[in-house]
Every structure is written in C-alpha cells, then in structure tokens.
Amino acid sequence: MKKYFVFFLFPLLLKSQEAVFEFKEILANKQETYNKLKFVKNKYFYEDENYKVRETCSGEWGGTIYFKDKKTNLETAASATCVININKIDKKYYVTSALLHRIAHTKIIEIEKPKNLEVFKLPKPIGFNKGRKIYSVEQVESQSEKGTKKILDSSKVLTLASFVFNKRLYHIYTDTLNVYLAKIENHKFVNILKIYNKGIFEFKQNKTKDGHLILYFKREDEEGYFDIQENKIILTKFN
C-alpha cells in the first residue's frame, strides 16, 4: 500500500490579475514516486519550430548558448555560463544560467532574435602541440552579449529552475539557506513564498512525458524533488 503524508496545501494569491500558486508538501517512498516517473529524452537542450539549441559550460571560465536556425543552418551564439533552462514567451527566449563556484551566481538574459547573435569563431590559438591547436578554456566559450538583454545578474543566489505560467516567468532559487518561489522585478528576485527551509546545492532537472518539470535534489540529510506543473508545486521528501 502506498502511504502519502500531506503536510500542507498553500494557495497563494499574488495580486489581483496575477497568478494563484498552490504548494503542497508530502512525505513518500522514492521507489513509489520518483523512480516511476517517465522522463522525456531530448537530442537537444532545447528545440522549437525554428531552432535547435545546444549549450556548453566551462564552469568559472564561462559558457555558451548556441541557436541553430532550422531553415538556414546558421548557428549563432552568446555568452551564458552553465544554462539550466530556456523558456519562450511571445517569441522571446529567456535563458537562465546558474553557477555554484565560491559564491553562487545567477544570470538571466532575454533573446528576441537569435539570428542577431554573434557567429562564434575560435580565436588565434595560444600554441601548438604536434600540429594541434591549443586554446585556453575561456577561448572556447563565447564572450559576446550581442543580441541579448540582461534580465537579472545576481550573486549569492543560485537558480534551480525557471518556468512559465500565464506568460510570466517564475523561478525557484536558493540563497544557500532556504529555497524560494520568486518572480523578477527591477532586475531583482522578489520572493513569493519560501518552499524549503534548507539550501540546495546538488540538483538536476527533467521533464516528464506529461509535461511536468521535475527538480530533484539531494542533501546529506535529505533527498526529494519538486514537481512543477503550471501553478502547482509539490515538494516530495523521501522517507
């Protein structure tokens, strides 16, 4: 028999004309919940009718987001260090990057027209070894911000997931002490609700075949996952 222990259900009204979020926390067996989820396997990091998108990450030395046009095969790129999500709202792409190095850092950029990004080309190599070109790590990542608009650039916060509901971008992030559901106003996170009273540093995302965003996390003292679908967020802790 499956046993689920429900701690609370928290409907949250932000403002008139804004979204209502429902948050629920449960305690359940990992084998009966997370291990039975069916995840989507994608060839590309992100794909829509116009672009195939890939990303690279070199940690503290940078990262790159690449958009390849399906019609022209032109691939353009921009700087984005360790991308965790790409979301699309009204033909604009929102790229969320997060890096945990020394202090946590999150950057979110808007790309309206990927064709206006820079075509990335490797610079002059720093040397040769048996005829092979040698590059430093930062040389193989784009440094370009052409065609991008900065939405948020903040230290001491680590975004764990970004998602869209009602054509608005929302985020789950940690300040290393707690985890919050938030939105962005004036280029800063504005907390909506604290959804976990500990910091999360080890995590991974997957999407299920029925459209749920699953954010798995693991700590030394606890393990579980957030199940995000539209305006409903369920935190499952494993017993």
ABEGO torsion letter per residue (X at the ends): XBBBBBABBBBBBABBGBBBBBBBBBBBBAAABAAABBBBBBABABBBAABBBBBBBAEAAEBBBBBBBAAAGBBBBBBBBGBABBBBBGGBBBBBBBBBBGBBBBBBBBBABAAABBBBBBBBBAEBBGGBBBBBAAAABBABABGBBBABBBBGBBBABBBBBGGBBBBBBBAGABBBBBBBBGGBBBBABBABABBBABBBBBBBAAGBBBBBBBBAABBEBBBBBEABBBBBBBX
